[in-house]
Amino acid sequence: MLRYGNISQINASKGLARVHFDDVDIVSGWLPIIVPRTNTDKQVDPMEEGEHVACLMDSRDENGVILGAIYSTQDIPPTDAGADTFIRKFADGTIIKYDRGATHEYSITNDTLTFKMNRTGGFEISKGTESLKKIINDLAQECETMTMPVSGASAGPPTNAANFAAIITRLSTLFS
């Protein structure tokens, strides 16, 4: 019988959970959670207490299996979800996203850093308004215009050393 409930207890290391079925006010025994892979390749994606799930149970609600989590009126799909988009949003704000449609773009974003890559090998790393591409372009431009002291003059840094220092600071900030 198909039943709906909420996870009341979880044992992630064993892949088991207990489910509270509101309609009959009972808590199941420990039920296995269906996962995509369990043999040589494994996948772990622990559920959380309170997560709304669908279960396949026997007629006495003694044995069964948790089929998976389902959306509810309180827990809705991400607003940027679409037919061609894989999205994984974590509670800490990290987002993993892949668009298999028009852009073929894969991205990982957290509260400070974004990494994007497309299937042609293009990639972008950014933090706020700063990006690695922009910094490297600025560095290349500075190299093209770099001026060194003329021969016979006292040795010293290039006249645009301050620009180089600023670019190095930007790179350090991007990766800190």
C-alpha positions in Angstrom: 0.0 0.0 0.0 1.3 3.5 -0.9 1.6 5.6 2.2 2.7 9.2 2.9 4.4 10.5 6.0 7.3 12.4 7.5 10.7 11.1 8.5 10.7 11.0 12.3 14.1 9.4 12.9 17.1 8.7 10.6 20.1 6.3 10.7 22.1 7.6 7.8 25.0 5.2 8.3 22.7 2.2 7.8 20.4 3.8 5.2 17.3 3.5 7.4 14.6 5.8 8.7 11.4 5.7 10.7 8.3 7.4 9.3 5.4 9.0 11.1 2.1 8.4 9.3 -0.2 11.3 10.3 -3.4 9.7 9.1 -3.1 6.7 11.5 -0.8 8.4 14.0 1.8 5.6 14.0 5.6 5.5 13.6 7.0 2.8 11.4 9.8 0.5 12.3 13.2 1.0 10.6 12.6 1.1 6.9 15.3 1.0 4.1 15.5 4.0 1.9 15.7 3.4 -1.8 18.9 4.8 -3.3 20.3 4.8 -6.9 23.5 2.8 -6.3 24.6 0.3 -3.6 27.1 -2.1 -5.0 30.6 -1.1 -6.1 29.4 2.4 -6.8 27.5 3.9 -3.9 25.4 7.0 -3.4 24.5 8.6 0.0 22.0 11.4 0.2 20.6 11.3 3.8 17.1 12.5 4.4 16.3 14.9 7.2 13.8 14.6 10.1 10.5 16.1 9.0 11.1 15.3 5.3 7.8 14.4 3.5 8.2 10.9 1.9 6.3 8.3 0.0 6.5 4.7 1.3 5.4 1.3 0.0 4.1 -0.6 3.0 2.5 -4.0 3.6 -1.1 -4.2 4.6 -0.3 -4.0 8.4 2.3 -1.2 8.0 4.9 -3.5 9.6 7.3 -3.8 6.6 8.0 -1.6 3.7 10.5 0.7 2.0 10.9 4.5 1.7 10.5 5.3 -2.0 11.8 8.9 -1.7 11.1 12.4 -0.7 8.2 14.3 -2.3 7.4 18.0 -2.6 4.5 19.4 -0.6 2.9 22.8 -0.2 5.5 23.7 2.5 8.5 22.3 0.5 8.3 23.4 -3.1 10.7 22.8 -6.0 13.3 25.5 -6.6 12.0 28.4 -8.6 14.6 28.0 -11.3 13.8 24.3 -11.9 13.0 23.3 -15.4 12.8 20.3 -17.7 16.5 20.6 -18.7 17.9 21.7 -15.4 19.4 19.6 -12.6 19.6 21.6 -9.4 20.8 20.6 -5.9 20.4 23.3 -3.2 21.9 22.7 0.2 20.8 24.2 3.4 24.0 26.2 3.7 23.3 28.1 0.5 25.5 26.0 -1.9 23.9 25.3 -5.2 25.0 22.8 -7.8 23.3 23.3 -11.2 23.5 21.8 -14.7 21.5 23.0 -17.7 21.5 20.3 -20.4 19.4 22.6 -22.6 20.6 25.7 -24.3 23.7 26.6 -22.3 25.0 23.2 -21.3 26.4 25.0 -18.3 27.5 23.4 -15.0 27.9 25.6 -12.0 28.7 25.4 -8.3 27.9 28.5 -6.2 28.1 29.2 -2.5 27.7 32.5 -0.7 30.9 33.9 -2.0 32.3 32.0 -5.0 30.9 30.8 -8.3 32.5 28.2 -10.7 30.9 27.8 -14.1 31.9 25.4 -16.9 30.4 24.6 -20.3 30.8 21.5 -22.5 33.2 23.3 -24.9 35.7 23.7 -22.0 34.9 27.4 -21.2 34.9 28.2 -17.6 34.5 31.1 -15.2 35.5 31.6 -11.6 34.0 34.7 -9.9 33.6 36.2 -6.5 31.1 39.1 -6.4 31.8 41.4 -9.3 35.4 40.1 -9.6 36.3 37.3 -12.0 39.4 35.3 -12.8 39.0 36.1 -16.6 38.9 39.9 -15.9 41.9 39.7 -13.6 44.0 37.7 -16.1 43.0 40.1 -19.0 44.1 43.1 -16.8 47.3 41.3 -16.0 48.0 40.6 -19.7 47.3 44.2 -20.6 49.7 45.4 -17.9 52.4 43.0 -19.3 51.9 44.6 -22.7 52.4 48.1 -21.4 55.1 47.2 -18.8 58.0 49.7 -18.7 61.3 48.9 -17.2 64.0 51.5 -16.2 66.1 52.4 -19.2 69.7 51.0 -19.4 72.1 53.2 -17.5 69.5 54.3 -15.0 69.4 52.9 -11.5 67.8 49.5 -11.3 64.3 49.5 -9.9 60.9 48.0 -10.3 58.8 48.5 -13.4 57.0 51.9 -13.5 53.7 50.1 -13.3 54.6 48.1 -10.2 51.6 49.5 -8.3 49.3 48.1 -11.0 50.9 44.6 -10.7 50.5 44.8 -6.9 46.8 45.6 -7.3 46.3 42.7 -9.6 48.0 40.3 -7.3 45.8 41.6 -4.4 42.7 41.0 -6.5 43.9 37.4 -7.3 44.6 36.8 -3.6 41.1 38.1 -2.7 39.4 36.0 -5.3 41.0 32.8 -3.9 40.8 33.6 -0.2 
